[in-house]
Amino acid sequence: MDTRLCDAAFALAENADMLVCESTFADADSALASEYGHLTAGEAGRIAAESGARSLVLTHFSQRYDDEATQRFAAEAGAAFGGEIVVARDLDRIAVPRRREAAPWLESRATDVPL
C-alpha cells in the first residue's frame, strides 16, 4: 500500500499473510511523511501489528536515505511489529508465506457462493 496513516490501511491489512507496505520515511521524519501523505517505518509496523499481519515487507523508501540507512527501517517497524520484517530492494524476490487456515467467517462466506 502507498498511503498515509488511515482507517482504510488497517482494514486492507486485516489478517494479511504478507503486508507489502511503503515506509517512505524514517520515524524521525514523521512531519515530512504527514506533509507528503506517506508512512514512516514505525507506522507501517503499527499497521501490521494492529491488523494481525504475519509478515511485513517494507518498500518505497525516499531517495533521501541510502541503502545503509534503510536498514534502520526494520528496527523502527519492529518496535511495533513482532513478526517477520523484510526490507525490500528493487528487483528483490520475496517468497509469500504459506496461507494460514481460513478464518471462520471466510469459510461460511464461501458456502454462500453458488458453484
URKAMO-V731086 format. One record per pair of residues at least 6 apart in sequence whose C-alpha atoms are under 8 Angstrom apart, sorted by sequence separation. I is the first residue (numbers start at 1). J is the second residue. D is the distance in whole Angstrom. If there is no record, write none. Layout:
i:I j:J d:D
i:I j:J d:D
//
This chain:
i:3 j:9 d:7
i:13 j:19 d:6
i:33 j:39 d:6
i:48 j:54 d:8
i:25 j:32 d:8
i:33 j:40 d:6
i:48 j:55 d:8
i:78 j:85 d:7
i:1 j:9 d:8
i:25 j:33 d:6
i:48 j:56 d:7
i:77 j:85 d:8
i:24 j:33 d:7
i:30 j:39 d:8
i:61 j:70 d:7
i:30 j:40 d:6
i:29 j:40 d:8
i:45 j:56 d:8
i:74 j:85 d:6
i:74 j:86 d:7
i:25 j:38 d:7
i:27 j:40 d:5
i:74 j:87 d:6
i:24 j:38 d:6
i:25 j:39 d:6
i:26 j:40 d:5
i:27 j:41 d:6
i:44 j:58 d:8
i:73 j:87 d:8
i:23 j:38 d:7
i:24 j:39 d:6
i:25 j:40 d:5
i:26 j:41 d:6
i:27 j:42 d:6
i:58 j:73 d:8
i:22 j:38 d:8
i:23 j:39 d:5
i:24 j:40 d:6
i:25 j:41 d:6
i:26 j:42 d:8
i:58 j:74 d:8
i:71 j:87 d:7
i:22 j:39 d:7
i:23 j:40 d:5
i:24 j:41 d:7
i:41 j:58 d:8
i:70 j:87 d:8
i:23 j:41 d:5
i:1 j:20 d:6
i:2 j:21 d:7
i:3 j:22 d:8
i:22 j:41 d:8
i:1 j:21 d:5
i:2 j:22 d:5
i:23 j:43 d:8
i:1 j:22 d:6
i:23 j:44 d:6
i:22 j:44 d:7
i:21 j:44 d:6
i:56 j:83 d:7
i:58 j:85 d:7
i:55 j:83 d:6
i:56 j:84 d:6
i:57 j:85 d:6
i:58 j:86 d:6
i:59 j:87 d:7
i:4 j:33 d:8
i:19 j:48 d:7
i:54 j:83 d:6
i:55 j:84 d:5
i:56 j:85 d:5
i:57 j:86 d:5
i:58 j:87 d:5
i:59 j:88 d:5
i:4 j:34 d:7
i:53 j:83 d:8
i:54 j:84 d:7
i:55 j:85 d:6
i:56 j:86 d:6
i:57 j:87 d:6
i:58 j:88 d:6
i:59 j:89 d:7
i:42 j:73 d:8
i:45 j:76 d:8
i:46 j:77 d:7
i:49 j:80 d:6
i:57 j:88 d:6
i:41 j:73 d:5
i:45 j:77 d:4
i:49 j:81 d:5
i:4 j:37 d:5
i:5 j:38 d:8
i:41 j:74 d:7
i:44 j:77 d:6
i:45 j:78 d:6
i:48 j:81 d:6
i:49 j:82 d:7
i:3 j:37 d:6
i:4 j:38 d:4
i:5 j:39 d:6
i:13 j:47 d:7
i:19 j:53 d:6
i:42 j:76 d:5
i:43 j:77 d:7
i:45 j:79 d:7
i:46 j:80 d:5
i:3 j:38 d:5
i:4 j:39 d:5
i:13 j:48 d:7
i:16 j:51 d:8
i:18 j:53 d:6
i:19 j:54 d:8
i:21 j:56 d:7
i:23 j:58 d:6
i:24 j:59 d:7
i:41 j:76 d:6
i:42 j:77 d:4
i:45 j:80 d:5
i:46 j:81 d:6
i:2 j:38 d:7
i:3 j:39 d:7
i:15 j:51 d:6
i:16 j:52 d:7
i:17 j:53 d:6
i:18 j:54 d:6
i:19 j:55 d:6
i:20 j:56 d:6
i:21 j:57 d:6
i:22 j:58 d:6
i:23 j:59 d:6
i:24 j:60 d:5
i:25 j:61 d:6
i:41 j:77 d:5
i:42 j:78 d:8
i:45 j:81 d:5
i:2 j:39 d:8
i:10 j:47 d:6
i:14 j:51 d:5
i:15 j:52 d:5
i:16 j:53 d:5
i:17 j:54 d:5
i:18 j:55 d:5
i:19 j:56 d:5
i:20 j:57 d:5
i:21 j:58 d:5
i:22 j:59 d:5
i:23 j:60 d:6
i:24 j:61 d:4
i:25 j:62 d:6
i:42 j:79 d:7
i:5 j:43 d:7
i:9 j:47 d:7
i:10 j:48 d:8
i:13 j:51 d:6
i:14 j:52 d:6
i:15 j:53 d:5
i:16 j:54 d:6
i:17 j:55 d:6
i:18 j:56 d:6
i:19 j:57 d:6
i:20 j:58 d:6
i:21 j:59 d:6
i:22 j:60 d:5
i:23 j:61 d:6
i:24 j:62 d:5
i:42 j:80 d:7
i:13 j:52 d:8
i:14 j:53 d:7
i:15 j:54 d:7
i:16 j:55 d:8
i:18 j:57 d:7
i:20 j:59 d:7
i:21 j:60 d:8
i:22 j:61 d:7
i:10 j:50 d:7
i:11 j:51 d:7
i:13 j:53 d:7
i:10 j:51 d:6
i:26 j:73 d:6
i:27 j:76 d:7
i:23 j:73 d:8
i:26 j:76 d:8
i:18 j:96 d:7
i:17 j:96 d:8
i:18 j:97 d:7
i:17 j:97 d:7
i:17 j:98 d:8
i:17 j:99 d:6
i:17 j:100 d:7
//
